[in-house]
Amino acid sequence: MKTLAFDTQFLTFSSRYRFWRVTFFLCWGGAVFTAGWILRCISSYHPDNLNIYIASSIFIYAGPPIYSAAAYNIVGRLMNYLPMHALLNPNRVLIFFVYLGAAVEAMTAAGAAKNLTADGDIEEYKTGGALIAAGLVLQVVVECCVISVVATVHARCSRASMLSPNVRILCITLYGTSTLVLLRCIFRAVEAFEIFKKIGCRENCSSILRHEWYLYAFELGPMLIFTWWMNAFYPGRNLPRQKNRYLSPDGHTERMGPGWIDRRSTWETFADPLDLGGMIKGKPSHEEYWLREDEWPVCKDGSFAVSTATNTRVALEDQREFTPLSPNV
């Protein structure tokens, strides 16, 4: 299947660009999603085997939320790269959204299992449908939050004249992939409502329940485009693998800073990831180290902002001194 081919390409890119820590969710989600469709294919030849059908449905439901975790990881790395425009602690972005994603995973998997094992029990069937609907609503909320965060960072970069080509590509990629997940969630929500309306139907089921092409078009299709998009604009080409490497306010020079430093305790950063307390006081709780540029060395291997740096393995003698371009370039 194409998803398996894309997974292989992800592994190749991750090895080449040494970006595995950021993109491993893409491979994991692709593997789960591919397994679901393989099991669905097997199930079509063994229609009496309920266990295979249940497993295929759970894996297909579980794949997209894992894909989304890859996007959350990229959002965190983008804010590490642009710390002056970060809305929350970049090192807490993945954990914050993955916790929500885990809740989505648990609800959808439990709901799918209840639906498929209801065996005519209408109440059990309704409970499963309610769990799936709750998971879908939560994922829609999460994706809207991700789009809002990316849009805010995008707008701040534009106002500060820091919207370099690599940042623009990453923002567009995140908009696109989140929109694809939203499209899939809308389809699943419509499907869930149709199921509730037609419980126990045999002949007069709605078109979305009678024709499988809807599932291919609005579940498989968006996720295939998602994986293709991430391959075509692989984030390892546009973001440094070092979390403490950041883009200077001039919009083209990159420096090796100390990384995000939050003066609050760990539990406080989890309880208030947006640092609302600091905003109210008018004094942020993190170090604004990018304002002390003279303390941090300029990266000697180039800049991702002007496409002169790369994450690929290069010999030390091939690295060249990076000379900042004029702001008018």
N, C-alpha and C positions, 0 to 999 in steps of 0.2 A: 504493500500500500504506500501511497505518497507520504503519509505521515511518518512511516518508518524510514523512508528515504531522507526526509527532512531531519529526522532525529540523527541519522548518520552524519548528515552535513553539519548539524549543531556540534557533534562530537569533534568533527574535523576542525571546525572554526575555533572551538574552545581550546583544543590542543595547540593550534597554530597561534592564537592570540593570547593564550594563557589567561583566559577569562572564565574559567570553569566555575569559580565560586559565585559568579553573578548569574550565569546562564544554566546551571545544572537543573533548575526547575523546568526549563524548556524541554530538556531531555526526559526528565521524569514524567512530566505531563504528557509528552508525546508517546512515551512508552505505555502509560496507563490508557490513554485514548485509543492507541492502536490495538492494544490487547482487547479492549471492549468491542471494537469492530470485528476483530478476528473471531471472537467468541460469538458475536451476532451472526457471522457468516456460518460458523459451525452449527449454531442453533437452528438456522434455516433448514439444515439437513436432518436435524434431530428435533422436530417440533414437540415431541412428547417429553423431552428432557428439560424440566423446569429449572433445575439448578444452573444449567448453562445459560439459559435465558436471563435468570436473575443476575448472575455474575456479569453478563455482557451489559445489562442495563446499568448496574452500579458503576462499572468501569467507565462507561460512556458519560454518565452523570458526573463522575469524579474528575475527568480530565480537564475541562475548562477552568475550574477554580485553581488547579495547579498551574496551568498556563498563566493565569492572572498573577500568581505569586512571582513569576519571573518579571512581570512588568513592575510589581511593587519593588523588587530588588533594584531594578534599573532606575526607578524614581529616587531611591535612597542614594545610589551612586551619583546620580545627576546632581543632587543637592550637596553631596560631598565635594563635587567638582565646582559648584557655585555656592559656597557656604554663605556668602553675603546675601543671597536671595532665598535661603532655606526657610520654610515655614515652621519646621520642627526639627528635632534632633535627627540628622540623617541616619545615624546608627540605630535609631529606634523605628524607622519607617517600615523596614521589612518585618520586624517582630510585631509591630502594631497591626499591620494589615494581614500578616500571615495568621495571627490569632483569629481575626475575623474570618479569614479564608478557611481556617480549620473548622470553625463553627458552621460555615456553609457546607463544607465537605461532610461533616457529621450529619447534618439535617437532611441533605439530599440523599446520602447513602441509606440512612435509616428509613426515610420516606419511600425510596424506591424499593427497598427490601419488604416493607410492610405492604405496599401496593401489590407486589408480585406474589406475596404469600398469603394474601387475604382469603383466598379460596371461597369467595362468595360472601364473606363477612363484610357487610356494608360499612359498619362502624370502623373496622380495621382499615378498610380502603380509604375512608374519609380522613382518618388519622394520618395515613401515609401521604395522602395528597396535601394535607395541611402542612406537614413537615417540609415537603418539597417546595410548596408555595412560599413558606417562610424563608427557606434557604435562598430561593430565587430573589425575593424582595431584598434580603440582606446583601446579596451579591450586587444587585442593581445599585443599592445605596453605596456600597464600597467602591464600585466602578465610577460612580458620579463623584465621589470624594477624590479619587485618584485623578480624574479629569480636571477637577477644580484646582488641585494642588499643582498639576503640571501647567495649567493655564495661568495660575498666579506667578509661578516661576518664569514662564514664558514672557508674561507682560512686564515683569520687573526687569528682566534681561533686556527687553526691547527699549524700555525707558532709560536704562543705564548704558545703552549702546554696547551691550555685551552679547548680542544675539549672533554669535559666530555660526558658521555653517554646520558644525557638528552638533551644537546645541539645538539648532533649528530642526535638523534631521531627527534627533532624539525626541523632541517634543511632538513632531508630526507622527512619528512611529507610535508613541504612547497614546496619542489621541486616537489613531486608527485602530490599534489593537484593543483598546478599552471599548471603542464603539462596536467592534465585532463581538466582544463578549456580551455587551448590552443587547445587541441584536439577538444573540442566542438566548439570553435570558427572557426577552420579550416573547420569543417563539415558545419557550417552555412554559411561560406563564399562560399564554393563550391555550396551549395544549392542556394544561392543568384545569383551566376553567371549563374547557370542552368536556373533559373527562367527568368533572363533577356534574355537568348538565346532562350527560348521557350515561350515567352509571347503569350498568346492566344492559346496554344497548346491544343489539345483534344485527339488525338490518338497517336501521335509520341513524347510524352513527354519523357525525359530521365528517366532512371531507378530510380534515386534518388528522382524524383518527383512522380513517379507512385507507389513506394513501401514504405509503412510506416515503415518497419522494420529498415530502415536506421535511422529514427528518434529515435527509441528505442535504437538502438545500439550506436549511436554517440551523442545523447542528453541526454536521460534518463540514459543510461549505465554509462557514465563518472561521472554523478552527484550522482548516487547510490554508486559508488566506492568512490567518494569524501566523502560522509557522513559516509560510513563504515570506511574509513581510519581515519577520525577525531574521530570516536567512539573508534576504536581499539587503537589509540595512542592519547587519549584525552589530550590536552595541559595542563589541570589543574593538571595532574600528574607530569609534568616535569617543570613547571614554578611556582614561588611563586606568590601569589595573590597580595602581596604588591609591588607597583611600585618602591619603594626606596630600595628594597632588591636586592643586586647584588653579582655576583661571583668575588671573589678576584683574582688577577693575578696568585696565586698559583694553580688555577684550581679546588679547592675542598672546600675551606672555603667560607662561605657566610657571608656578613655583612649587617647591616642596615645603609645605607648611607643617605644623604640628598635628594637624587633624582637628576634628571637632572636639572642643573642650567645654564641657558643661560643668559649671561649679556646683550643681545640685547633686544630691544623692541619687543612686540608681532608681529607687522606688519613686522619687519625685519626678524623674524623667518619664516613667511609665504612667504615673497618675496625671501628669500635665505635659504631654508631649509637645503641645503648641506653645508652652511657656506663657500661658495666659497671665500667670502671676507677675512675671517680669514685664509683660506688656502693660498691665495695669499700673505698676510702679514706675513705668517709663525707663526701666533699666533691665536689659536682657540678662539672662543668667548664664550666657555662654561668652567665651572669649572672642572678641572681634579681631582675631589675629591678622586678617587680611588688610587691616588699616596700618599695620607695622611692616610694610613690604621689605624694608631694608634688612630685616632680621632673617628673611627666608631666601634661600638661593634660587636663582633662575634654573629651570631644567635645561640640561645641556643637550638633550637628545631631540629637541624640537618642541612643537606645540600641536596638540590635536585640533586646536581652534583654527589653525592655518594649514592643517593636513601635512605637517612636517614630522610628526611623531607617530610611532607605531608600537603596538604591544608584542609584535613578533620578535623572536630571538634574533638579535643582531650582535655581531662581534664588537667589542669595545672600540677597536680602531675605526669602525664604520660610523660610530656616533660622531656627530659634528656639533660644534658650538652653535647654540641658537641665538641669532641676533634679532631682537625685537623689531618688527616692522613699524613704519610710521603709522599713526592713526588714520592717515588718508588713504592707505593701501586698501 
